[in-house]
C-alpha cells in the first residue's frame, strides 16, 4: 500500500516475522546502513537507545555529498511503532508495525514538516530550496520501497521463526 500526500510518502511490505522481532530490527538505528540507500551509518548518543526523548546521529550520502543529521525519537512502542524527527522538527520518519497472518505488515513513512520546509526555503532561497524539497520527496518515493525490501530480506534471513 503506497500513499503520497503533499510532502509525505509511505509504503508497506509484509514480512514473515513477528512484529516484536521486526521492531527490534528497525529500532536498532546502528543497523540502518544495512538497508537504507542514503543513510550509511547511525549511532546513538551515549546512554541513549530506542526510547522517546533519546537522540541519535546519522551519516547520509547522495550525489557525491555527505552530511550528518541529529534525530529525536518521538515514538517507541515495541512491536507497534518506531518514529523519529530529524533535527527535532524538520522531517518525520517512522515505522509502524501490525500483525498480519503469521507475519508483520511494516509501513515506513516520511513527512517533511513545516519546520523542514521553512529550513530549506530560508537556508537556500525559494528556487534552490524548493528543488531540494522536491529532491528529498523523490528520494523518499524511491528509497522507502528499496529500504522495505532490504529490511524484509534481512528479517526473513535473520529472524526466521522469530
Residue, then its C-alpha position, 0 to 999 in steps of 0.5 A: x500500500x503506497x500513499x503520497x500526500x503533499x510532502x509525505x510518502x509511505x509504503x508497506x511490505x509484509x514480512x514473515x516475522x513477528x512484529x516484536x522481532x521486526x521492531x527490534x530490527x528497525x529500532x536498532x538505528x546502528x543497523x540502518x546502513x544495512x538497508x537504507x540507500x542514503x543513510x550509511x551509518x547511525x549511532x546513538x548518543x551515549x546512554x541513549x537507545x530506542x526510547x522517546x526523548x533519546x537522540x541519535x546521529x546519522x551519516x547520509x550520502x547522495x550525489x557525491x555529498x555527505x552530511x550528518x543529521x541529529x534525530x529525536x525519537x518521538x515514538x517507541x512502542x515495541x512491536x507497534x511503532x518506531x518514529x523519529x524527527x530529524x533535527x527535532x522538527x524538520x522531517x518525520x520518519x517512522x515505522x509502524x508495525x501490525x500483525x498480519x497472518x503469521x507475519x508483520x505488515x511494516x509501513x515506513x513513512x516520511x513527512x517533511x514538516x513545516x519546520x523542514x520546509x521553512x529550513x530549506x526555503x530560508x537556508x537556500x532561497x525559494x528556487x534552490x530550496x524548493x528543488x531540494x524539497x522536491x529532491x528529498x520527496x523523490x528520494x523518499x518515493x524511491x528509497x522507502x520501497x528499496x529500504x522495505x525490501x532490504x529490511x524484509x530480506x534481512x528479517x526473513x534471513x535473520x529472524x526466521x521463526x522469530 
